[in-house]
Amino acid sequence: MSKVKCECGHLNPYGTYLCESCGKPLKEDDNSLANMRYEGVARRSQTYKKSIVDKIWNFFSSVKVGVWIIVLTLIASSIGTIFPQEMFIPPGQPASVYYYEEYGTMGQLFYQLGFHNLYSSWWYMLLVAGLGVSLIIASIDRFVPLYRALKTQRVTRHPGFMKRQRLFKKADTVTEPSEEIKKASEVLKERKYNVREENGNILAEKGRFSRWGPYVNHVGLIIFLIGAMLRLFPEMYLEDHIWVREGQEVEVRGTGGEYSVRNDDFLVEFYDPEDERFREGLERSGGDVVKTYQTTATLFKQSSETIGAGEKEEVQQHRIRVNDPMSFEGFSLYQVDYKLNELAAFTFALEEIDGDSEGLEDVRFEVNLYDPEPSYEFDNGYRVEIYDYFPNFTFNDDGEPSTLNRIPDNPRFIFEVFAPGEDDGELSFVGIQLNEAIEEDNQYRLRMVDFETNHVSALAVRRDRTLPILILGGIIFMVGLVQGSYWHHRRMWIQERDGELWIAGHANKNWNALKKDFDYLAEQTNIPAPNDQTDEQDESERTDEGVREADDNGSTKQ
């Protein structure tokens, strides 16, 4: 589409309503007030509508589309807060089981629809990306023409532009208009206006930077959304859990095996129920209430460049408490949960089912529930092998033995016992208060005679490299908010035409402040304050309405 040339010589983009330079109306209208939104210049979304690119651009540049994306994002975010996200459920609990057991059918539906990992789901990120695209396109679509129009505006404006401003007046009673304009220039400079002069006319402008406030807002939001989307990448954001038993050393997830942590000691303290200060609260809670719990942990780093080779170097020791994490290399280890007296080992004894078990007194062995040995051999020739092991026993959907997880909350074993010189063993199913022979003619059975427990600490592993980006986006957003809310753009045009003074003014908001500046100017000079043409239009409409009512009443009487 070809550009439109104004009589002042300026080339305007197709579809422009007011010339960017002199302000002359380029389209026929009914002489109503000028539409000064974006200075009357054409936006791409309003002029180009043919190609696929144009249609995509116009779709995302629409404010309605942006609002709907925000509404859908807010609705989805609200649904995601009905139940806790998966990262906040007890560590080690399968999400598929937890939501149904804790919240019933609604929890199961919440899980099946994917709301348990809402903020990292592809469709939620698609909404966030759509909002970001909408902000970028809408900002470019409006910022570029507005910036161009304000930059190219002339001091001397077309009469059609002046007459169509909301604040306008022609004064033919001012003597020596040129001297009054010079005096007005000095007065307005004292009021912190930026005054430009051309051919004896002036343009006084103040607070133009406030026009960029919404776009600074958009920049801040875009940076914030970029930071939110970067949380999908493990290198930028990590949220995981590790269980560390007393005396155990485990790898810190996300470090590639470079770091490991050892639980040296776990401490938990409860409020004293005999203390009068806490008795009432403890009675309401109906049980013990934790006062504090901490993990005394030691951090190790692989000293060799090759992971798994070389010595480990002790980096630091820290007492990890709630809100007092161990921090290193951008990682933080938080105390989030614990488990007291978790089963750690079982001791079994072999005995005959229908005999005195003579010669089996030494057939005792201890099974580590975290990492059991596959086979146990004894000097008298007996051998016991673990045929299968279920740390947290359950039956799956097919009715077959399975395990919920690797935590030994409900351990079950299938042992195979080999007598001396025998190649065929006897299978038995053994667990807590359970000892069943799988085969009817078994001669031996395994009996649990002792057990050991251990305290286990749950540590959250977190790394958040997006936080500085989110903070930067938030700061820029607030700067734009203040910039656009507490300042406003004011302009005054004072021109001399054929011995008359033409006075016009425009503000993007807070018209009362502009009127007060005109009143102050009128007090300091002989230049009168302009009239508010919207008040005159309202009065004219009320007069016309009164005339029509009178005519209607007269017709009725006749």
C-alpha positions as CSV (number, residue, x, y, z in Angstrom):
1,M,0.0,0.0,0.0
2,S,1.4,3.4,-1.1
3,K,2.1,6.1,1.4
4,V,0.0,9.2,1.6
5,K,1.7,12.6,1.0
6,C,0.4,15.5,3.0
7,E,0.4,19.1,1.7
8,C,3.2,19.8,4.1
9,G,5.4,17.3,2.2
10,H,5.5,14.6,4.8
11,L,4.9,11.0,3.7
12,N,2.5,9.1,6.0
13,P,1.8,5.4,6.1
14,Y,-1.4,4.2,4.4
15,G,-4.3,4.5,6.7
16,T,-3.0,7.5,8.8
17,Y,-5.8,9.7,10.1
18,L,-3.7,12.8,11.2
19,C,-0.5,13.8,9.4
20,E,2.5,12.8,11.6
21,S,4.1,16.1,10.9
22,C,1.6,18.9,10.7
23,G,-1.5,17.1,12.1
24,K,-3.8,17.8,9.1
25,P,-6.7,15.4,9.0
26,L,-6.2,13.1,6.0
27,K,-9.7,11.6,6.1
28,E,-13.0,13.3,5.8
29,D,-15.0,13.5,9.1
30,D,-17.8,15.5,10.6
31,N,-15.4,18.0,12.2
32,S,-15.6,16.2,15.6
33,L,-12.8,16.1,18.0
34,A,-9.6,14.4,16.7
35,N,-8.9,10.9,17.8
36,M,-5.5,11.4,19.4
37,R,-5.0,7.8,20.3
38,Y,-1.6,6.9,19.0
39,E,-1.5,10.4,17.5
40,G,-3.9,9.4,14.8
41,V,-1.3,7.3,12.9
42,A,-1.9,4.0,11.2
43,R,-1.1,0.7,12.9
44,R,0.0,-2.3,10.9
45,S,-2.9,-4.4,12.3
46,Q,-5.4,-1.8,10.9
47,T,-4.0,-1.6,7.4
48,Y,-2.5,-5.0,6.3
49,K,-5.0,-7.8,6.3
50,K,-4.4,-10.0,3.3
51,S,-1.5,-12.5,3.9
52,I,-1.2,-15.2,6.5
53,V,1.4,-13.2,8.3
54,D,-1.0,-10.3,8.4
55,K,-3.7,-12.4,9.9
56,I,-1.4,-13.9,12.6
57,W,-0.1,-10.4,13.4
58,N,-3.6,-9.0,13.6
59,F,-4.8,-11.9,15.8
60,F,-2.0,-11.4,18.4
61,S,-2.1,-7.6,18.3
62,S,-5.7,-7.6,19.5
63,V,-6.2,-6.5,23.1
64,K,-9.2,-8.9,23.4
65,V,-7.0,-11.9,22.4
66,G,-4.4,-10.9,25.0
67,V,-7.1,-10.5,27.7
68,W,-8.5,-13.9,26.9
69,I,-5.1,-15.5,27.1
70,I,-4.6,-13.9,30.5
71,V,-8.0,-15.1,31.6
72,L,-7.3,-18.7,30.5
73,T,-3.9,-18.6,32.2
74,L,-5.4,-17.3,35.4
75,I,-8.2,-20.0,35.4
76,A,-5.6,-22.7,34.8
77,S,-3.4,-21.4,37.5
78,S,-6.3,-21.2,39.9
79,I,-7.2,-24.9,39.2
80,G,-3.6,-25.8,39.8
81,T,-3.9,-24.5,43.4
82,I,-6.9,-26.6,44.4
83,F,-4.6,-29.5,45.4
84,P,-0.8,-29.3,46.0
85,Q,1.5,-29.7,43.0
86,E,3.5,-33.0,42.8
87,M,6.7,-31.2,44.0
88,F,4.9,-30.5,47.3
89,I,3.5,-34.0,48.1
90,P,5.4,-36.2,50.5
91,P,8.7,-37.4,48.9
92,G,8.6,-41.0,47.8
93,Q,4.8,-41.1,47.4
94,P,3.6,-42.0,43.9
95,A,1.5,-39.2,42.5
96,S,-1.0,-41.7,41.0
97,V,-1.7,-43.2,44.4
98,Y,-1.3,-40.1,46.6
99,Y,-4.0,-37.9,44.9
100,Y,-6.6,-40.7,45.0
101,E,-5.9,-41.7,48.6
102,E,-5.9,-38.1,49.9
103,Y,-8.6,-36.4,47.8
104,G,-10.7,-39.2,46.3
105,T,-12.2,-39.0,42.9
106,M,-11.5,-35.3,42.5
107,G,-7.8,-35.9,43.3
108,Q,-7.7,-38.7,40.8
109,L,-9.3,-36.5,38.1
110,F,-6.8,-33.7,39.1
111,Y,-4.0,-36.1,38.5
112,Q,-5.3,-37.6,35.3
113,L,-5.9,-34.2,33.7
114,G,-2.2,-33.3,34.4
115,F,-2.9,-30.5,36.8
116,H,-0.4,-32.1,39.3
117,N,2.4,-30.8,37.2
118,L,0.6,-27.8,35.8
119,Y,3.3,-25.2,35.7
120,S,5.7,-27.4,33.7
121,S,3.0,-28.9,31.3
122,W,3.3,-28.2,27.6
123,W,-0.1,-26.7,27.2
124,Y,0.4,-24.3,30.2
125,M,3.8,-23.2,28.7
126,L,2.0,-22.8,25.4
127,L,-0.4,-20.3,27.1
128,V,2.5,-18.5,28.6
129,A,4.3,-18.4,25.2
130,G,1.1,-17.1,23.5
131,L,0.9,-14.4,26.1
132,G,4.5,-13.4,25.4
133,V,3.9,-13.3,21.7
134,S,0.8,-11.2,22.2
135,L,2.7,-8.7,24.3
136,I,5.5,-8.5,21.8
137,I,3.3,-8.0,18.7
138,A,0.9,-5.7,20.5
139,S,3.7,-3.5,21.7
140,I,5.5,-3.3,18.4
141,D,2.2,-2.6,16.6
142,R,1.5,0.4,18.8
143,F,4.9,1.6,19.9
144,V,6.6,2.1,16.5
145,P,3.9,4.4,15.0
146,L,3.5,6.4,18.3
147,Y,7.2,6.9,18.6
148,R,7.5,8.0,14.9
149,A,4.6,10.4,15.2
150,L,5.9,12.1,18.4
151,K,9.4,12.3,17.0
152,T,8.3,13.9,13.7
153,Q,5.7,16.3,15.1
154,R,6.1,19.9,14.0
155,V,5.6,23.0,16.2
156,T,3.3,24.7,13.8
157,R,0.2,22.5,13.3
158,H,-2.5,22.6,10.7
159,P,-5.6,24.6,11.6
160,G,-7.7,21.5,11.3
161,F,-5.6,19.8,13.9
162,M,-5.8,22.8,16.3
163,K,-9.6,23.1,16.0
164,R,-10.2,19.4,16.7
165,Q,-8.3,19.4,20.0
166,R,-10.4,19.0,23.2
167,L,-8.9,22.2,24.6
168,F,-9.0,25.0,22.0
169,K,-9.6,28.7,21.7
170,K,-9.1,31.5,19.2
171,A,-8.3,34.9,20.8
172,D,-8.6,38.0,18.7
173,T,-8.4,40.5,21.5
174,V,-4.8,40.0,22.5
175,T,-2.5,42.9,21.6
176,E,1.0,42.1,20.4
177,P,0.5,38.4,20.1
178,S,4.2,37.7,19.4
179,E,5.3,39.3,22.6
180,E,2.7,37.3,24.6
181,I,4.0,34.1,23.0
182,K,7.5,35.0,24.1
183,K,6.3,35.7,27.6
184,A,4.4,32.4,27.6
185,S,7.5,30.5,26.5
186,E,9.4,31.8,29.6
187,V,6.5,31.0,31.9
188,L,6.2,27.5,30.6
189,K,9.9,26.9,30.9
190,E,9.6,27.8,34.6
191,R,6.9,25.1,34.8
192,K,9.4,22.6,33.6
193,Y,7.9,22.4,30.1
194,N,10.2,21.6,27.1
195,V,9.4,24.5,24.8
196,R,10.2,24.4,21.0
197,E,9.8,27.5,18.8
198,E,9.1,27.8,15.1
199,N,8.2,30.9,13.1
200,G,7.0,32.6,16.3
201,N,4.9,29.7,17.4
202,I,5.6,27.4,20.3
203,L,5.0,23.8,21.3
204,A,5.3,23.3,25.1
205,E,5.6,19.6,26.0
206,K,6.0,17.9,29.4
207,G,6.1,14.3,30.5
208,R,6.4,12.6,27.1
209,F,8.4,9.7,28.8
210,S,5.2,8.7,30.6
211,R,3.8,7.5,27.2
212,W,6.3,4.7,27.2
213,G,5.2,3.4,30.6
214,P,2.9,0.6,29.2
215,Y,5.6,-0.6,26.9
216,V,8.1,-0.7,29.7
217,N,5.5,-2.8,31.5
218,H,5.3,-5.1,28.5
219,V,9.1,-5.5,28.4
220,G,9.1,-6.4,32.1
221,L,6.4,-8.9,31.6
222,I,8.1,-10.4,28.6
223,I,11.3,-10.8,30.6
224,F,9.3,-12.4,33.4
225,L,7.6,-14.8,31.1
226,I,11.0,-15.8,29.6
227,G,12.3,-16.5,33.0
228,A,9.2,-18.6,33.8
229,M,9.6,-20.6,30.6
230,L,13.3,-21.2,31.2
231,R,12.3,-23.1,34.3
232,L,11.5,-26.0,32.0
233,F,15.2,-26.6,31.5
234,P,17.0,-28.6,34.2
235,E,20.2,-26.4,33.8
236,M,18.1,-23.4,34.7
237,Y,15.8,-24.8,37.3
238,L,15.8,-28.0,39.3
239,E,13.4,-29.2,42.0
240,D,14.1,-32.7,43.4
241,H,14.2,-34.7,46.6
242,I,16.7,-37.1,48.0
243,W,16.3,-39.4,51.1
244,V,19.5,-39.7,53.2
245,R,19.6,-42.2,56.0
246,E,21.9,-41.7,59.0
247,G,25.4,-42.7,58.1
248,Q,24.5,-42.9,54.4
249,E,26.1,-40.9,51.6
250,V,24.1,-40.2,48.4
251,E,24.7,-38.4,45.2
252,V,23.1,-34.9,44.9
253,R,20.8,-35.0,41.9
254,G,21.5,-32.6,39.2
255,T,25.2,-32.4,39.8
256,G,26.2,-35.3,37.5
257,G,27.8,-37.2,40.3
258,E,30.2,-34.4,41.2
259,Y,28.7,-33.8,44.6
260,S,27.4,-36.1,47.3
261,V,26.0,-35.6,50.8
262,R,26.3,-37.7,53.9
263,N,23.8,-37.7,56.8
264,D,26.0,-37.6,59.8
265,D,23.2,-37.2,62.3
266,F,19.5,-36.5,62.4
267,L,17.9,-34.6,65.3
268,V,14.2,-34.0,66.0
269,E,12.8,-32.3,69.0
270,F,9.2,-32.1,70.1
271,Y,7.4,-29.6,72.3
272,D,7.1,-30.7,75.9
273,P,3.5,-31.7,76.7
274,E,4.1,-30.9,80.3
275,D,5.0,-27.3,79.5
276,E,2.1,-25.0,80.5
277,R,2.8,-22.7,77.6
278,F,2.1,-25.3,75.0
279,R,-0.3,-27.7,76.7
280,E,-3.5,-26.2,75.2
281,G,-2.1,-26.1,71.7
282,L,-0.8,-29.7,72.0
283,E,-4.1,-30.9,73.2
284,R,-5.9,-29.4,70.2
285,S,-3.4,-31.0,67.8
286,G,-4.0,-34.4,69.4
287,G,-0.4,-35.6,69.2
288,D,3.3,-34.7,69.3
289,V,4.2,-31.4,67.6
290,V,7.7,-31.0,66.1
291,K,9.7,-28.1,67.6
292,T,12.7,-28.5,65.3
293,Y,14.4,-31.0,63.1
294,Q,17.7,-30.9,61.4
295,T,20.2,-32.9,59.5
296,T,23.9,-32.5,60.2
297,A,25.3,-33.1,56.8
298,T,28.7,-33.2,55.1
299,L,29.1,-32.3,51.5
300,F,31.7,-34.0,49.3
301,K,33.1,-33.2,45.9
302,Q,34.8,-35.5,43.5
303,S,38.4,-34.4,43.4
304,S,39.2,-36.1,40.0
305,E,37.9,-34.8,36.7
306,T,36.6,-38.2,36.0
307,I,33.4,-38.9,38.0
308,G,33.8,-42.1,40.1
309,A,37.5,-42.0,40.0
310,G,39.8,-40.5,42.6
311,E,39.2,-39.3,46.2
312,K,36.3,-37.3,47.4
313,E,37.1,-33.9,49.0
314,E,35.1,-32.7,51.9
315,V,33.6,-29.3,51.0
316,Q,31.6,-28.2,54.0
317,Q,29.5,-29.4,56.9
318,H,26.2,-27.8,57.8
319,R,23.3,-28.2,60.1
320,I,20.4,-28.2,57.6
321,R,17.2,-26.8,59.2
322,V,13.9,-25.6,57.7
323,N,14.7,-22.3,55.9
324,D,18.4,-22.7,56.7
325,P,19.7,-24.7,53.7
326,M,23.2,-25.9,52.7
327,S,24.1,-23.9,49.6
328,F,26.9,-24.5,47.1
329,E,27.5,-23.9,43.4
330,G,24.0,-22.5,42.9
331,F,22.4,-25.5,44.6
332,S,20.6,-25.5,47.9
333,L,19.7,-28.5,50.1
334,Y,16.5,-27.8,52.2
335,Q,15.2,-29.8,55.1
336,V,11.6,-30.8,54.0
337,D,10.7,-34.0,55.7
338,Y,11.9,-36.9,57.8
339,K,11.0,-40.4,58.8
340,L,11.7,-41.9,62.2
341,N,12.5,-45.5,62.8
342,E,12.4,-46.7,59.2
343,L,13.1,-50.4,58.8
344,A,16.7,-50.9,57.9
345,A,17.6,-54.6,58.3
346,F,16.0,-58.0,59.2
347,T,17.7,-60.9,60.9
348,F,16.4,-64.3,59.9
349,A,17.0,-67.8,61.3
350,L,16.5,-71.1,59.5
351,E,14.6,-73.9,61.2
352,E,12.8,-77.1,60.3
353,I,9.1,-77.1,60.1
354,D,8.5,-80.5,61.8
355,G,11.8,-81.1,63.7
356,D,14.1,-79.8,66.4
357,S,16.2,-77.7,64.0
358,E,19.4,-79.5,65.2
359,G,22.4,-78.2,63.4
360,L,20.7,-75.0,62.2
361,E,21.6,-72.8,65.2
362,D,24.3,-71.0,63.2
363,V,22.1,-70.4,60.1
364,R,21.3,-66.8,60.9
365,F,21.8,-63.9,58.5
366,E,21.0,-60.2,58.3
367,V,19.4,-58.7,55.2
368,N,20.0,-55.1,54.4
369,L,16.6,-53.8,53.3
370,Y,18.1,-51.0,51.2
371,D,20.6,-53.2,49.3
372,P,20.1,-56.9,50.1
373,E,22.7,-59.6,49.1
374,P,21.4,-62.0,46.5
375,S,22.8,-65.1,48.3
376,Y,23.9,-66.2,51.8
377,E,26.1,-69.3,52.3
378,F,26.9,-71.0,55.6
379,D,29.7,-73.3,56.7
380,N,27.4,-76.3,57.3
381,G,26.4,-76.3,53.6
382,Y,23.1,-74.5,53.7
383,R,22.5,-71.7,51.3
384,V,19.7,-69.1,51.1
385,E,19.0,-67.1,48.0
386,I,16.6,-64.1,47.6
387,Y,14.4,-65.2,44.7
388,D,12.5,-61.9,44.7
389,Y,12.2,-58.8,46.9
390,F,9.4,-56.3,47.3
391,P,10.4,-53.3,49.5
392,N,6.9,-51.9,49.7
393,F,4.7,-54.8,48.8
394,T,1.4,-54.5,46.9
395,F,-0.5,-56.3,44.2
396,N,-0.6,-54.6,40.8
397,D,-3.6,-54.3,38.5
398,D,-3.0,-57.8,37.2
399,G,-3.1,-59.3,40.7
400,E,0.6,-60.0,40.7
401,P,3.1,-59.1,43.5
402,S,4.7,-55.8,43.0
403,T,6.1,-52.8,45.0
404,L,5.0,-49.2,45.2
405,N,8.5,-47.9,45.6
406,R,11.9,-48.8,46.9
407,I,11.3,-47.6,50.4
408,P,11.1,-50.6,52.8
409,D,7.7,-49.7,54.4
410,N,6.2,-53.2,53.9
411,P,9.0,-55.5,52.9
412,R,8.3,-59.0,51.5
413,F,10.8,-61.7,50.4
414,I,10.6,-64.8,48.4
415,F,13.5,-66.9,49.7
416,E,14.8,-70.1,48.2
417,V,16.5,-72.5,50.8
418,F,19.0,-75.1,49.6
419,A,19.9,-77.9,51.9
420,P,23.5,-79.3,51.8
421,G,24.2,-81.1,48.5
422,E,20.8,-80.3,47.1
423,D,20.3,-78.5,43.8
424,D,16.6,-77.9,44.1
425,G,15.5,-75.3,46.7
426,E,12.3,-74.7,48.7
427,L,10.4,-71.4,48.1
428,S,8.8,-69.5,51.0
429,F,7.1,-66.1,51.2
430,V,8.3,-64.1,54.2
431,G,7.5,-60.7,55.6
432,I,6.3,-58.9,58.8
433,Q,4.0,-61.4,60.6
434,L,4.0,-63.5,57.5
435,N,5.7,-66.8,56.8
436,E,4.1,-69.0,54.1
437,A,5.5,-72.0,52.3
438,I,4.9,-71.7,48.6
439,E,5.3,-75.5,48.1
440,E,3.3,-77.9,50.3
441,D,6.2,-80.3,51.1
442,N,8.6,-77.7,52.4
443,Q,10.9,-79.0,55.2
444,Y,12.4,-75.6,56.2
445,R,11.2,-72.1,57.0
446,L,12.8,-68.8,57.7
447,R,11.8,-66.9,60.9
448,M,12.5,-63.2,61.5
449,V,14.2,-63.0,64.9
450,D,15.4,-59.3,65.0
451,F,15.2,-56.1,63.1
452,E,17.0,-52.7,62.9
453,T,15.6,-49.2,62.2
454,N,17.1,-46.0,61.0
455,H,16.2,-42.3,60.9
456,V,15.8,-41.0,57.4
457,S,16.0,-37.3,56.3
458,A,14.4,-35.9,53.2
459,L,16.3,-33.1,51.5
460,A,15.0,-30.9,48.7
461,V,17.5,-30.2,46.0
462,R,16.9,-26.9,44.4
463,R,18.7,-24.8,41.8
464,D,17.1,-21.7,40.4
465,R,19.0,-19.7,37.9
466,T,15.9,-18.0,36.7
467,L,15.4,-16.0,39.8
468,P,17.5,-13.0,38.7
469,I,15.6,-12.9,35.4
470,L,12.3,-13.0,37.3
471,I,13.5,-10.2,39.7
472,L,14.7,-8.1,36.7
473,G,11.4,-8.5,34.9
474,G,9.5,-7.6,38.1
475,I,11.6,-4.4,38.6
476,I,11.2,-3.3,35.0
477,F,7.5,-3.9,35.3
478,M,7.2,-1.8,38.4
479,V,9.3,1.0,36.8
480,G,6.9,1.0,33.9
481,L,3.9,1.0,36.2
482,V,5.2,4.0,38.1
483,Q,6.2,5.8,34.9
484,G,2.8,5.4,33.4
485,S,0.7,6.0,36.5
486,Y,2.3,9.0,38.2
487,W,3.2,11.1,35.2
488,H,1.2,12.2,32.2
489,H,2.0,13.7,28.8
490,R,0.9,17.3,28.4
491,R,1.2,19.5,25.3
492,M,0.3,23.1,24.5
493,W,0.3,24.7,21.1
494,I,0.2,28.5,20.8
495,Q,0.2,30.0,17.3
496,E,-0.4,33.3,15.7
497,R,-2.7,33.3,12.6
498,D,-3.8,36.5,10.9
499,G,-3.4,38.5,14.1
500,E,-5.3,35.9,16.2
501,L,-3.9,33.6,18.9
502,W,-4.8,30.0,18.4
503,I,-4.4,28.0,21.7
504,A,-4.8,24.2,21.9
505,G,-3.8,21.6,24.4
506,H,-3.8,17.8,24.8
507,A,-3.2,15.4,27.6
508,N,-3.2,11.6,27.5
509,K,-4.9,11.7,30.9
510,N,-5.4,14.0,33.9
511,W,-6.9,16.8,31.9
512,N,-7.4,18.9,35.1
513,A,-3.6,19.2,35.5
514,L,-3.3,20.6,32.0
515,K,-6.2,23.0,32.6
516,K,-4.5,24.3,35.8
517,D,-1.4,24.9,33.8
518,F,-3.4,26.9,31.2
519,D,-5.0,28.9,34.1
520,Y,-1.6,29.7,35.5
521,L,-0.4,30.8,32.1
522,A,-3.5,33.1,31.8
523,E,-2.6,34.7,35.1
524,Q,0.9,35.4,34.1
525,T,0.2,36.6,30.5
526,N,-2.7,38.0,28.5
527,I,-3.2,34.7,26.8
528,P,-6.7,33.3,27.7
529,A,-7.2,29.7,28.8
530,P,-8.8,27.5,26.1
531,N,-12.3,26.1,26.3
532,D,-13.0,22.4,26.9
533,Q,-15.0,21.5,23.7
534,T,-16.4,18.4,25.3
535,D,-18.3,20.6,27.8
536,E,-19.6,22.7,24.9
537,Q,-20.7,19.6,23.0
538,D,-22.5,18.3,26.0
539,E,-24.2,21.6,26.5
540,S,-25.1,21.7,22.8
541,E,-26.6,18.2,23.0
542,R,-28.6,19.1,26.0
543,T,-29.9,22.3,24.3
544,D,-30.8,20.3,21.1
545,E,-32.6,17.7,23.3
546,G,-34.5,20.4,25.0
547,V,-35.6,21.9,21.7
548,R,-36.7,18.5,20.5
549,E,-38.7,17.9,23.7
550,A,-40.4,21.3,23.3
551,D,-41.3,20.6,19.7
552,D,-42.7,17.2,20.7
553,N,-44.8,18.8,23.5
554,G,-46.0,21.5,21.1
555,S,-47.0,18.8,18.5
556,T,-48.8,16.9,21.2
557,K,-50.8,19.9,22.3
558,Q,-51.8,20.7,18.8
